[in-house]
Amino acid sequence: MPISHRGNAPDNATLIGFTNLRQARTTRPMVIEKGRGIFLIDENGREYIEGTSSFYSAALGFSDPELVEAAVRQMHQLPAYASGLYRTVPAALALGEKLAAMAPMANARVTFGSTGSEANDFLIKFMRFRNGHRGEPKRVKIIARALSYHGATVTTAPLGGFPGTARAFNLPMDEVITVSQPDYVNAALPGESEAEFSARMLAEIEQAIEQAGPATVGAMILDPVSFSAGCVVPPVGYLPGLRGLLDRYGVLLFDDEVINGFCRTGSMFAAQTFGFRPDCMTLAKALSAAYFPISAIVMDGDFYDALERGSDEEGIFSHAATYGGHPVAAAVALRTIEIIEERDLLGHVRRVGPRLLKHLASLDGHPMVFNTRGVGLGGAVQLHSLPDNVGARGRAMQDAMMAEGLLLRVVKDSINFAPPLIITEAEVDELFARFTRALAAVERTERT
Ligand SMILES: Cc1ncc(COP(=O)(O)O)c(C=O)c1O
């Protein structure tokens, strides 16, 4: 019997995040009961297109029978076992090997967590272990870009400096250095070229390192295309220049591919799309198409070797997580990657992505649209903000899109698109048709 939950309790026991808690407790949330491809059905039988893949995660849509089968097969064979203490399971070993071979890094090594937050949190912990054992215990500060999101834990929530995720929870910020998001569209000076803008962003980072004291800075973490900041695509020269700058200061580059990884930006990993070499990558979400919680930390050989030397000194690397390398999660992730390869989803993204981006670009010049942008199979439409009311149009669009049966992530007045990788060209057209109808509805309401 499928689990159902009926009734309209005005006092929900379940806390649902990124909400106003009182409102979420006392009103019935949207309850999704079923999914098929890119479509979802809620408890009232209403159908929606999930145009941002449910937190950018459900890369293969919501009904892939082969992933279900992979999970069931592993459930029957061995449903649970922890990796640690010289024990593991075949799926964890096979997945580690696969990711190490795919990663754009030399001699990559892999370990697992359950969530993107955990992957970033563990990676920062590993960095501290590494630096401590290299005789640089003070190298603990992390540079992050404003309006980034790297996780929900005490260590990761402050990375990005959203007031709601860090200050509001009274989290320690002393070891976080926040620099600007390289948002050329919104932050360029009059007449500034993209290359000049990138140079200015890099100068700001250099200054921040100098100010913090170079010997205290361990790493910079970034998501190459920042969806949390409204789909900010890195400006020309920024990432290659950044790599050189960080190398000069011995600062590591942590590439958070939790959203960007697995074809989203038009390559398997965004590091390939934008041509830079990360020291470590974190993966989650599309890694298992979100059918099972799993994340991965991929380290290049040098970073890993330092961990191994530290472990020799200690006699042990005292780190593991009960669900890191969970057999069912690893089996689902392996099958996800096989499907991405077998069905050539990278080729598919390269064919379908331009259609989405063409639709978005067709709104350039629309009286309500400030800018459109995108890369691969992701993009955004940024609306002109209403004077003194930033976010009001975004909220109006949210309601109008819901009425049209379209779920997209709204960031202030930007609306992000990142549909499941399996979306067809006809479905892209349908998604965009719903979006333009919603836009027209908001335009009409504003006129009356
Ligand atoms: C870029 C990025 N990194 C890390 C995370 C954290 O992942 P999780 O929610 O699985 O902990 C997210 C979540 O949205 C993310 O977008």
The ligand as a MOL file (V3000), in Angstrom:
LIG
                    3D

  0  0  0     0  0            999 V3000
M  V30 BEGIN CTAB
M  V30 COUNTS 16 16 0 0 0
M  V30 BEGIN ATOM
M  V30 1 C 26.2450 23.8310 -4.5870 0
M  V30 2 C 25.7260 23.0720 -3.4160 0
M  V30 3 N 26.5780 22.5140 -2.5640 0
M  V30 4 C 26.1750 21.8090 -1.4970 0
M  V30 5 C 24.8270 21.6490 -1.2370 0
M  V30 6 C 24.3870 20.8780 -0.0330 0
M  V30 7 O 23.8310 19.6780 -0.4320 0
M  V30 8 P 22.7980 18.8910 0.5150 0
M  V30 9 O 21.5320 19.6800 0.5160 0
M  V30 10 O 22.6810 17.5460 -0.1380 0
M  V30 11 O 23.3970 18.7940 1.8490 0
M  V30 12 C 23.9010 22.2080 -2.1020 0
M  V30 13 C 22.4610 22.0370 -1.8500 0
M  V30 14 O 21.6060 22.5850 -2.4890 0
M  V30 15 C 24.3500 22.9530 -3.2090 0
M  V30 16 O 23.4940 23.5290 -4.0390 0
M  V30 END ATOM
M  V30 BEGIN BOND
M  V30 1 1 1 2
M  V30 2 1 2 3
M  V30 3 2 2 15
M  V30 4 2 3 4
M  V30 5 1 4 5
M  V30 6 1 5 6
M  V30 7 2 5 12
M  V30 8 1 6 7
M  V30 9 1 7 8
M  V30 10 2 8 9
M  V30 11 1 8 10
M  V30 12 1 8 11
M  V30 13 1 12 13
M  V30 14 1 12 15
M  V30 15 2 13 14
M  V30 16 1 15 16
M  V30 END BOND
M  V30 END CTAB
M  END
